[in-house]
Amino acid sequence: MIDLARREVHLDGDSLNLTFKEFELLNYLVENGTRTVGRDELLEGLWRNAEEVPNERTIDVHIRRLRSKLGRLANTVRTVRGQGYRFYEHPEVIVWAAPEYSI
């Protein structure tokens, strides 16, 4: 389960210990799940307020670490060759977000 509201990810009853950036990356891919997201967009979206923007390979490292922590469900975060990364739905993965409140 990916709980976007609580910023938690659970796999087989265990809470995954994702870093802040790993969760941000997963969250960004989940929210844009209908399309492939390029490295440049990920850098701009996730490091927009950073003093120094890392290079594209930083994304690759975070993706590799995220996949490692996702274990048997690592294939939900896929590489689209020459384009970027994409989150693919899986029957065992539930994405939960708190309902938005309106005034």
N, CA, C and O atoms as a Tinker XYZ file with bonds, in Angstrom:
   412  protein
     1  N      0.840000   -1.173000    0.000000    73     2
     2  CA     0.000000    0.000000    0.000000    64     1     3
     3  C      0.886000    1.237000    0.000000    63     2     4     5
     4  O      1.864000    1.328000    0.742000    81     3
     5  N      0.518000    2.175000   -0.845000    73     3     6
     6  CA     1.195000    3.470000   -0.886000    64     5     7
     7  C      0.207000    4.483000   -0.321000    63     6     8     9
     8  O     -0.811000    4.782000   -0.946000    81     7
     9  N      0.505000    5.000000    0.842000    73     7    10
    10  CA    -0.360000    5.973000    1.499000    64     9    11
    11  C      0.244000    7.356000    1.281000    63    10    12    13
    12  O      1.155000    7.773000    1.997000    81    11
    13  N     -0.279000    8.055000    0.283000    73    11    14
    14  CA     0.262000    9.369000   -0.067000    64    13    15
    15  C      0.025000   10.392000    1.036000    63    14    16    17
    16  O      0.862000   11.265000    1.264000    81    15
    17  N     -1.105000   10.288000    1.716000    73    15    18
    18  CA    -1.443000   11.253000    2.761000    64    17    19
    19  C     -0.494000   11.147000    3.955000    63    18    20    21
    20  O     -0.068000   12.162000    4.506000    81    19
    21  N     -0.171000    9.937000    4.345000    73    19    22
    22  CA     0.719000    9.730000    5.495000    64    21    23
    23  C      2.185000    9.601000    5.103000    63    22    24    25
    24  O      3.065000    9.522000    5.960000    81    23
    25  N      2.436000    9.581000    3.790000    73    23    26
    26  CA     3.793000    9.464000    3.272000    64    25    27
    27  C      4.434000    8.156000    3.733000    63    26    28    29
    28  O      5.584000    8.129000    4.172000    81    27
    29  N      3.657000    7.068000    3.622000    73    27    30
    30  CA     4.124000    5.754000    4.039000    64    29    31
    31  C      3.919000    4.747000    2.910000    63    30    32    33
    32  O      3.000000    4.868000    2.100000    81    31
    33  N      4.797000    3.757000    2.882000    73    31    34
    34  CA     4.666000    2.650000    1.941000    64    33    35
    35  C      4.804000    1.363000    2.750000    63    34    36    37
    36  O      5.742000    1.205000    3.532000    81    35
    37  N      3.860000    0.450000    2.552000    73    35    38
    38  CA     3.859000   -0.825000    3.264000    64    37    39
    39  C      3.907000   -1.960000    2.259000    63    38    40    41
    40  O      3.212000   -1.937000    1.243000    81    39
    41  N      4.730000   -2.948000    2.548000    73    39    42
    42  CA     4.864000   -4.123000    1.690000    64    41    43
    43  C      4.780000   -5.359000    2.575000    63    42    44    45
    44  O      5.595000   -5.550000    3.477000    81    43
    45  N      3.788000   -6.188000    2.305000    73    43    46
    46  CA     3.592000   -7.428000    3.066000    64    45    47
    47  C      3.557000   -7.179000    4.571000    63    46    48    49
    48  O      4.123000   -7.948000    5.349000    81    47
    49  N      2.896000   -6.108000    4.971000    73    47    50
    50  CA     2.736000   -5.792000    6.383000    64    49    51
    51  C      3.882000   -5.018000    7.007000    63    50    52    53
    52  O      3.772000   -4.569000    8.148000    81    51
    53  N      4.972000   -4.856000    6.287000    73    51    54
    54  CA     6.113000   -4.112000    6.813000    64    53    55
    55  C      6.153000   -2.712000    6.218000    63    54    56    57
    56  O      5.863000   -2.516000    5.038000    81    55
    57  N      6.513000   -1.748000    7.044000    73    55    58
    58  CA     6.674000   -0.376000    6.581000    64    57    59
    59  C      8.049000   -0.234000    5.937000    63    58    60    61
    60  O      9.058000   -0.616000    6.529000    81    59
    61  N      8.086000    0.315000    4.726000    73    59    62
    62  CA     9.356000    0.523000    4.044000    64    61    63
    63  C      9.978000    1.825000    4.523000    63    62    64    65
    64  O      9.290000    2.832000    4.693000    81    63
    65  N     11.266000    1.794000    4.735000    73    63    66
    66  CA    11.990000    2.958000    5.218000    64    65    67
    67  C     12.541000    3.744000    4.019000    63    66    68    69
    68  O     13.727000    3.663000    3.700000    81    67
    69  N     11.652000    4.505000    3.364000    73    67    70
    70  CA    12.074000    5.301000    2.221000    64    69    71
    71  C     12.619000    6.638000    2.688000    63    70    72    73
    72  O     12.119000    7.220000    3.651000    81    71
    73  N     13.646000    7.120000    2.003000    73    71    74
    74  CA    14.144000    8.458000    2.294000    64    73    75
    75  C     13.114000    9.474000    1.786000    63    74    76    77
    76  O     12.181000    9.121000    1.064000    81    75
    77  N     13.298000   10.719000    2.168000    73    75    78
    78  CA    12.396000   11.783000    1.727000    64    77    79
    79  C     12.331000   11.834000    0.200000    63    78    80    81
    80  O     11.242000   11.880000   -0.374000    81    79
    81  N     13.485000   11.826000   -0.454000    73    79    82
    82  CA    13.532000   11.919000   -1.921000    64    81    83
    83  C     12.973000   10.669000   -2.591000    63    82    84    85
    84  O     12.321000   10.764000   -3.631000    81    83
    85  N     13.221000    9.500000   -2.007000    73    83    86
    86  CA    12.666000    8.275000   -2.573000    64    85    87
    87  C     11.144000    8.322000   -2.564000    63    86    88    89
    88  O     10.497000    7.947000   -3.542000    81    87
    89  N     10.576000    8.786000   -1.449000    73    87    90
    90  CA     9.119000    8.885000   -1.392000    64    89    91
    91  C      8.619000    9.944000   -2.367000    63    90    92    93
    92  O      7.629000    9.725000   -3.066000    81    91
    93  N      9.291000   11.082000   -2.419000    73    91    94
    94  CA     8.895000   12.138000   -3.346000    64    93    95
    95  C      8.905000   11.634000   -4.787000    63    94    96    97
    96  O      7.998000   11.939000   -5.562000    81    95
    97  N      9.911000   10.880000   -5.134000    73    95    98
    98  CA    10.027000   10.312000   -6.473000    64    97    99
    99  C      8.880000    9.345000   -6.748000    63    98   100   101
   100  O      8.238000    9.428000   -7.794000    81    99
   101  N      8.620000    8.435000   -5.824000    73    99   102
   102  CA     7.515000    7.494000   -5.985000    64   101   103
   103  C      6.189000    8.238000   -6.094000    63   102   104   105
   104  O      5.365000    7.925000   -6.953000    81   103
   105  N      5.987000    9.207000   -5.236000    73   103   106
   106  CA     4.766000   10.004000   -5.247000    64   105   107
   107  C      4.573000   10.705000   -6.596000    63   106   108   109
   108  O      3.473000   10.707000   -7.147000    81   107
   109  N      5.633000   11.289000   -7.114000    73   107   110
   110  CA     5.560000   11.998000   -8.397000    64   109   111
   111  C      5.187000   11.038000   -9.523000    63   110   112   113
   112  O      4.359000   11.357000  -10.376000    81   111
   113  N      5.805000    9.862000   -9.515000    73   111   114
   114  CA     5.500000    8.881000  -10.553000    64   113   115
   115  C      4.075000    8.353000  -10.432000    63   114   116   117
   116  O      3.399000    8.148000  -11.440000    81   115
   117  N      3.616000    8.133000   -9.196000    73   115   118
   118  CA     2.245000    7.668000   -8.979000    64   117   119
   119  C      1.251000    8.712000   -9.461000    63   118   120   121
   120  O      0.286000    8.382000  -10.151000    81   119
   121  N      1.480000    9.967000   -9.102000    73   119   122
   122  CA     0.560000   11.036000   -9.502000    64   121   123
   123  C      0.541000   11.261000  -11.009000    63   122   124   125
   124  O     -0.433000   11.792000  -11.543000    81   123
   125  N      1.598000   10.867000  -11.693000    73   123   126
   126  CA     1.677000   11.011000  -13.147000    64   125   127
   127  C      1.641000    9.647000  -13.826000    63   126   128   129
   128  O      2.217000    9.466000  -14.898000    81   127
   129  N      0.967000    8.694000  -13.203000    73   127   130
   130  CA     0.957000    7.312000  -13.642000    64   129   131
   131  C      0.438000    7.056000  -15.044000    63   130   132   133
   132  O      0.676000    5.985000  -15.600000    81   131
   133  N     -0.261000    8.010000  -15.621000    73   131   134
   134  CA    -0.802000    7.812000  -16.967000    64   133   135
   135  C      0.205000    8.149000  -18.054000    63   134   136   137
   136  O     -0.091000    8.021000  -19.243000    81   135
   137  N      1.409000    8.584000  -17.643000    73   135   138
   138  CA     2.391000    8.986000  -18.653000    64   137   139
   139  C      3.810000    8.718000  -18.162000    63   138   140   141
   140  O      4.051000    8.501000  -16.975000    81   139
   141  N      4.732000    8.742000  -19.108000    73   139   142
   142  CA     6.146000    8.593000  -18.798000    64   141   143
   143  C      6.708000    9.958000  -18.415000    63   142   144   145
   144  O      6.424000   10.965000  -19.063000    81   143
   145  N      7.510000    9.975000  -17.349000    73   143   146
   146  CA     8.090000   11.221000  -16.847000    64   145   147
   147  C      9.596000   11.199000  -17.120000    63   146   148   149
   148  O     10.296000   10.271000  -16.715000    81   147
   149  N     10.082000   12.226000  -17.805000    73   147   150
   150  CA    11.497000   12.319000  -18.144000    64   149   151
   151  C     12.356000   12.737000  -16.966000    63   150   152   153
   152  O     11.861000   13.299000  -15.988000    81   151
   153  N     13.644000   12.458000  -17.067000    73   151   154
   154  CA    14.583000   12.828000  -16.000000    64   153   155
   155  C     14.600000   14.331000  -15.756000    63   154   156   157
   156  O     14.634000   14.777000  -14.609000    81   155
   157  N     14.577000   15.112000  -16.834000    73   155   158
   158  CA    14.597000   16.571000  -16.673000    64   157   159
   159  C     13.394000   17.056000  -15.865000    63   158   160   161
   160  O     13.528000   17.920000  -14.999000    81   159
   161  N     12.231000   16.500000  -16.150000    73   159   162
   162  CA    11.027000   16.883000  -15.405000    64   161   163
   163  C     11.135000   16.476000  -13.947000    63   162   164   165
   164  O     10.729000   17.227000  -13.059000    81   163
   165  N     11.678000   15.294000  -13.693000    73   163   166
   166  CA    11.851000   14.850000  -12.308000    64   165   167
   167  C     12.815000   15.754000  -11.559000    63   166   168   169
   168  O     12.567000   16.114000  -10.408000    81   167
   169  N     13.912000   16.122000  -12.205000    73   167   170
   170  CA    14.870000   17.032000  -11.569000    64   169   171
   171  C     14.219000   18.375000  -11.271000    63   170   172   173
   172  O     14.385000   18.931000  -10.185000    81   171
   173  N     13.485000   18.885000  -12.237000    73   171   174
   174  CA    12.823000   20.187000  -12.054000    64   173   175
   175  C     11.752000   20.111000  -10.974000    63   174   176   177
   176  O     11.615000   21.031000  -10.167000    81   175
   177  N     11.000000   19.028000  -10.956000    73   175   178
   178  CA     9.914000   18.892000   -9.993000    64   177   179
   179  C     10.363000   18.587000   -8.581000    63   178   180   181
   180  O      9.758000   19.064000   -7.621000    81   179
   181  N     11.418000   17.797000   -8.440000    73   179   182
   182  CA    11.837000   17.351000   -7.111000    64   181   183
   183  C     12.981000   18.154000   -6.506000    63   182   184   185
   184  O     13.198000   18.110000   -5.295000    81   183
   185  N     13.703000   18.879000   -7.331000    73   183   186
   186  CA    14.840000   19.674000   -6.833000    64   185   187
   187  C     14.683000   21.146000   -7.198000    63   186   188   189
   188  O     15.681000   21.859000   -7.296000    81   187
   189  N     13.479000   21.609000   -7.396000    73   187   190
   190  CA    13.254000   22.979000   -7.867000    64   189   191
   191  C     13.751000   24.053000   -6.909000    63   190   192   193
   192  O     14.132000   25.140000   -7.344000    81   191
   193  N     13.753000   23.763000   -5.609000    73   191   194
   194  CA    14.197000   24.761000   -4.632000    64   193   195
   195  C     15.598000   24.489000   -4.094000    63   194   196   197
   196  O     16.044000   25.146000   -3.153000    81   195
   197  N     16.279000   23.536000   -4.681000    73   195   198
   198  CA    17.627000   23.192000   -4.216000    64   197   199
   199  C     18.631000   24.244000   -4.672000    63   198   200   201
   200  O     18.490000   24.845000   -5.737000    81   199
   201  N     19.638000   24.450000   -3.844000    73   199   202
   202  CA    20.685000   25.407000   -4.209000    64   201   203
   203  C     21.469000   24.908000   -5.413000    63   202   204   205
   204  O     21.858000   25.683000   -6.286000    81   203
   205  N     21.692000   23.605000   -5.443000    73   203   206
   206  CA    22.433000   23.013000   -6.553000    64   205   207
   207  C     21.623000   21.837000   -7.102000    63   206   208   209
   208  O     21.339000   20.882000   -6.379000    81   207
   209  N     21.258000   21.910000   -8.369000    73   207   210
   210  CA    20.479000   20.844000   -8.994000    64   209   211
   211  C     21.433000   19.737000   -9.436000    63   210   212   213
   212  O     22.396000   19.997000  -10.158000    81   211
   213  N     21.167000   18.503000   -9.003000    73   211   214
   214  CA    22.042000   17.401000   -9.393000    64   213   215
   215  C     21.882000   17.046000  -10.871000    63   214   216   217
   216  O     20.999000   17.569000  -11.550000    81   215
   217  N     22.737000   16.162000  -11.357000    73   215   218
   218  CA    22.628000   15.753000  -12.753000    64   217   219
   219  C     21.609000   14.622000  -12.909000    63   218   220   221
   220  O     21.077000   14.108000  -11.925000    81   219
   221  N     21.353000   14.251000  -14.157000    73   219   222
   222  CA    20.330000   13.245000  -14.457000    64   221   223
   223  C     20.610000   11.895000  -13.808000    63   222   224   225
   224  O     19.674000   11.168000  -13.476000    81   223
   225  N     21.860000   11.553000  -13.625000    73   223   226
   226  CA    22.201000   10.246000  -13.054000    64   225   227
   227  C     21.752000   10.121000  -11.598000    63   226   228   229
   228  O     21.599000    9.010000  -11.092000    81   227
   229  N     21.542000   11.246000  -10.927000    73   227   230
   230  CA    21.023000   11.222000   -9.567000    64   229   231
   231  C     19.659000   10.532000   -9.550000    63   230   232   233
   232  O     19.359000    9.760000   -8.639000    81   231
   233  N     18.847000   10.811000  -10.549000    73   231   234
   234  CA    17.532000   10.181000  -10.650000    64   233   235
   235  C     17.705000    8.669000  -10.762000    63   234   236   237
   236  O     16.994000    7.911000  -10.102000    81   235
   237  N     18.640000    8.231000  -11.587000    73   235   238
   238  CA    18.876000    6.797000  -11.768000    64   237   239
   239  C     19.236000    6.118000  -10.449000    63   238   240   241
   240  O     18.770000    5.014000  -10.168000    81   239
   241  N     20.058000    6.770000   -9.650000    73   239   242
   242  CA    20.467000    6.220000   -8.355000    64   241   243
   243  C     19.257000    6.106000   -7.429000    63   242   244   245
   244  O     19.070000    5.076000   -6.780000    81   243
   245  N     18.443000    7.143000   -7.365000    73   243   246
   246  CA    17.243000    7.107000   -6.517000    64   245   247
   247  C     16.270000    6.033000   -6.986000    63   246   248   249
   248  O     15.671000    5.339000   -6.165000    81   247
   249  N     16.109000    5.891000   -8.289000    73   247   250
   250  CA    15.230000    4.859000   -8.843000    64   249   251
   251  C     15.747000    3.474000   -8.444000    63   250   252   253
   252  O     14.974000    2.618000   -8.015000    81   251
   253  N     17.052000    3.260000   -8.587000    73   251   254
   254  CA    17.634000    1.962000   -8.231000    64   253   255
   255  C     17.400000    1.643000   -6.760000    63   254   256   257
   256  O     17.029000    0.518000   -6.425000    81   255
   257  N     17.611000    2.606000   -5.888000    73   255   258
   258  CA    17.408000    2.385000   -4.449000    64   257   259
   259  C     15.929000    2.159000   -4.125000    63   258   260   261
   260  O     15.593000    1.316000   -3.294000    81   259
   261  N     15.055000    2.912000   -4.783000    73   259   262
   262  CA    13.620000    2.745000   -4.578000    64   261   263
   263  C     13.180000    1.348000   -4.997000    63   262   264   265
   264  O     12.465000    0.671000   -4.258000    81   263
   265  N     13.603000    0.919000   -6.171000    73   263   266
   266  CA    13.252000   -0.428000   -6.649000    64   265   267
   267  C     13.754000   -1.500000   -5.688000    63   266   268   269
   268  O     13.060000   -2.484000   -5.431000    81   267
   269  N     14.942000   -1.312000   -5.168000    73   267   270
   270  CA    15.509000   -2.274000   -4.225000    64   269   271
   271  C     14.610000   -2.406000   -3.001000    63   270   272   273
   272  O     14.379000   -3.514000   -2.517000    81   271
   273  N     14.109000   -1.294000   -2.504000    73   271   274
   274  CA    13.250000   -1.311000   -1.321000    64   273   275
   275  C     11.855000   -1.853000   -1.632000    63   274   276   277
   276  O     11.196000   -2.399000   -0.748000    81   275
   277  N     11.399000   -1.709000   -2.874000    73   275   278
   278  CA    10.076000   -2.219000   -3.257000    64   277   279
   279  C     10.080000   -3.733000   -3.440000    63   278   280   281
   280  O      9.020000   -4.346000   -3.568000    81   279
   281  N     11.255000   -4.333000   -3.454000    73   279   282
   282  CA    11.363000   -5.789000   -3.506000    64   281   283
   283  C     10.638000   -6.411000   -4.680000    63   282   284   285
   284  O     10.875000   -6.048000   -5.832000    81   283
   285  N      9.747000   -7.355000   -4.385000    73   283   286
   286  CA     9.065000   -8.098000   -5.444000    64   285   287
   287  C      8.133000   -7.234000   -6.287000    63   286   288   289
   288  O      7.674000   -7.671000   -7.342000    81   287
   289  N      7.852000   -6.027000   -5.839000    73   287   290
   290  CA     7.000000   -5.115000   -6.605000    64   289   291
   291  C      7.813000   -4.006000   -7.269000    63   290   292   293
   292  O      7.265000   -2.969000   -7.646000    81   291
   293  N      9.110000   -4.224000   -7.412000    73   291   294
   294  CA     9.997000   -3.237000   -8.030000    64   293   295
   295  C      9.589000   -2.920000   -9.464000    63   294   296   297
   296  O      9.864000   -1.829000   -9.963000    81   295
   297  N      8.930000   -3.876000  -10.130000    73   295   298
   298  CA     8.556000   -3.650000  -11.532000    64   297   299
   299  C      7.414000   -2.654000  -11.700000    63   298   300   301
   300  O      7.008000   -2.375000  -12.828000    81   299
   301  N      6.892000   -2.116000  -10.614000    73   299   302
   302  CA     5.879000   -1.060000  -10.747000    64   301   303
   303  C      6.521000    0.255000  -11.171000    63   302   304   305
   304  O      5.844000    1.124000  -11.720000    81   303
   305  N      7.810000    0.407000  -10.923000    73   303   306
   306  CA     8.567000    1.583000  -11.371000    64   305   307
   307  C      9.444000    1.115000  -12.526000    63   306   308   309
   308  O     10.448000    0.434000  -12.319000    81   307
   309  N      9.062000    1.481000  -13.727000    73   307   310
   310  CA     9.740000    0.962000  -14.919000    64   309   311
   311  C     10.443000    2.061000  -15.696000    63   310   312   313
   312  O     10.059000    3.231000  -15.675000    81   311
   313  N     11.490000    1.628000  -16.381000    73   311   314
   314  CA    12.223000    2.511000  -17.282000    64   313   315
   315  C     11.587000    2.421000  -18.658000    63   314   316   317
   316  O     11.339000    1.330000  -19.171000    81   315
   317  N     11.327000    3.572000  -19.247000    73   315   318
   318  CA    10.874000    3.630000  -20.630000    64   317   319
   319  C     12.078000    4.139000  -21.407000    63   318   320   321
   320  O     12.412000    5.323000  -21.361000    81   319
   321  N     12.710000    3.239000  -22.108000    73   319   322
   322  CA    13.990000    3.526000  -22.755000    64   321   323
   323  C     13.945000    4.808000  -23.594000    63   322   324   325
   324  O     13.072000    4.994000  -24.441000    81   323
   325  N     14.912000    5.678000  -23.327000    73   323   326
   326  CA    15.039000    6.917000  -24.075000    64   325   327
   327  C     14.040000    7.994000  -23.694000    63   326   328   329
   328  O     14.067000    9.089000  -24.256000    81   327
   329  N     13.145000    7.695000  -22.731000    73   327   330
   330  CA    12.119000    8.674000  -22.372000    64   329   331
   331  C     12.110000    9.032000  -20.888000    63   330   332   333
   332  O     11.975000   10.205000  -20.539000    81   331
   333  N     12.251000    8.042000  -20.015000    73   331   334
   334  CA    12.211000    8.328000  -18.592000    64   333   335
   335  C     11.678000    7.163000  -17.793000    63   334   336   337
   336  O     12.023000    6.009000  -18.047000    81   335
   337  N     10.828000    7.474000  -16.820000    73   335   338
   338  CA    10.300000    6.467000  -15.903000    64   337   339
   339  C      8.788000    6.581000  -15.819000    63   338   340   341
   340  O      8.195000    7.620000  -16.110000    81   339
   341  N      8.188000    5.469000  -15.410000    73   339   342
   342  CA     6.739000    5.423000  -15.337000    64   341   343
   343  C      6.311000    4.465000  -14.232000    63   342   344   345
   344  O      6.944000    3.430000  -14.024000    81   343
   345  N      5.238000    4.809000  -13.524000    73   343   346
   346  CA     4.639000    3.927000  -12.519000    64   345   347
   347  C      3.548000    3.112000  -13.193000    63   346   348   349
   348  O      2.648000    3.666000  -13.824000    81   347
   349  N      3.632000    1.809000  -13.057000    73   347   350
   350  CA     2.621000    0.914000  -13.615000    64   349   351
   351  C      1.818000    0.302000  -12.477000    63   350   352   353
   352  O      2.378000   -0.175000  -11.490000    81   351
   353  N      0.519000    0.322000  -12.626000    73   351   354
   354  CA    -0.351000   -0.261000  -11.613000    64   353   355
   355  C     -0.127000   -1.762000  -11.533000    63   354   356   357
   356  O      0.231000   -2.415000  -12.513000    81   355
   357  N     -0.345000   -2.279000  -10.350000    73   355   358
   358  CA    -0.207000   -3.707000  -10.090000    64   357   359
   359  C     -1.404000   -4.109000   -9.233000    63   358   360   361
   360  O     -1.809000   -3.351000   -8.351000    81   359
   361  N     -1.975000   -5.288000   -9.478000    73   359   362
   362  CA    -3.166000   -5.678000   -8.718000    64   361   363
   363  C     -2.955000   -5.738000   -7.203000    63   362   364   365
   364  O     -3.915000   -5.614000   -6.444000    81   363
   365  N     -1.725000   -5.924000   -6.762000    73   363   366
   366  CA    -1.454000   -5.985000   -5.322000    64   365   367
   367  C     -1.161000   -4.624000   -4.706000    63   366   368   369
   368  O     -1.038000   -4.515000   -3.486000    81   367
   369  N     -1.049000   -3.594000   -5.520000    73   367   370
   370  CA    -0.674000   -2.267000   -5.014000    64   369   371
   371  C     -1.917000   -1.395000   -4.893000    63   370   372   373
   372  O     -2.673000   -1.217000   -5.848000    81   371
   373  N     -2.104000   -0.862000   -3.701000    73   371   374
   374  CA    -3.190000    0.077000   -3.439000    64   373   375
   375  C     -2.564000    1.440000   -3.189000    63   374   376   377
   376  O     -1.682000    1.587000   -2.343000    81   375
   377  N     -3.029000    2.426000   -3.931000    73   375   378
   378  CA    -2.575000    3.796000   -3.710000    64   377   379
   379  C     -3.708000    4.523000   -3.003000    63   378   380   381
   380  O     -4.830000    4.589000   -3.506000    81   379
   381  N     -3.399000    5.068000   -1.830000    73   379   382
   382  CA    -4.416000    5.750000   -1.057000    64   381   383
   383  C     -4.008000    7.198000   -0.841000    63   382   384   385
   384  O     -2.878000    7.499000   -0.456000    81   383
   385  N     -4.955000    8.079000   -1.098000    73   383   386
   386  CA    -4.742000    9.508000   -0.836000    64   385   387
   387  C     -5.948000   10.010000   -0.060000    63   386   388   389
   388  O     -7.077000    9.604000   -0.339000    81   387
   389  N     -5.727000   10.870000    0.891000    73   387   390
   390  CA    -6.834000   11.417000    1.670000    64   389   391
   391  C     -7.743000   12.227000    0.763000    63   390   392   393
   392  O     -7.271000   12.937000   -0.125000    81   391
   393  N     -9.042000   12.123000    0.985000    73   391   394
   394  CA    -9.946000   12.931000    0.174000    64   393   395
   395  C     -9.691000   14.413000    0.410000    63   394   396   397
   396  O     -9.407000   14.845000    1.528000    81   395
   397  N     -9.798000   15.164000   -0.648000    73   395   398
   398  CA    -9.579000   16.607000   -0.501000    64   397   399
   399  C    -10.820000   17.262000    0.053000    63   398   400   401
   400  O    -11.947000   16.921000   -0.304000    81   399
   401  N    -10.584000   18.203000    0.926000    73   399   402
   402  CA   -11.698000   18.921000    1.540000    64   401   403
   403  C    -11.893000   20.252000    0.847000    63   402   404   405
   404  O    -10.929000   20.936000    0.503000    81   403
   405  N    -13.124000   20.607000    0.650000    73   403   406
   406  CA   -13.415000   21.905000    0.057000    64   405   407
   407  C    -14.254000   22.721000    1.027000    63   406   408   409
   408  O    -15.056000   22.184000    1.792000    81   407
   409  N    -14.053000   24.006000    0.978000    73   407   410
   410  CA   -14.786000   24.898000    1.904000    64   409   411
   411  C    -15.900000   25.575000    1.150000    63   410   412
   412  O    -16.645000   26.367000    1.728000    81   411
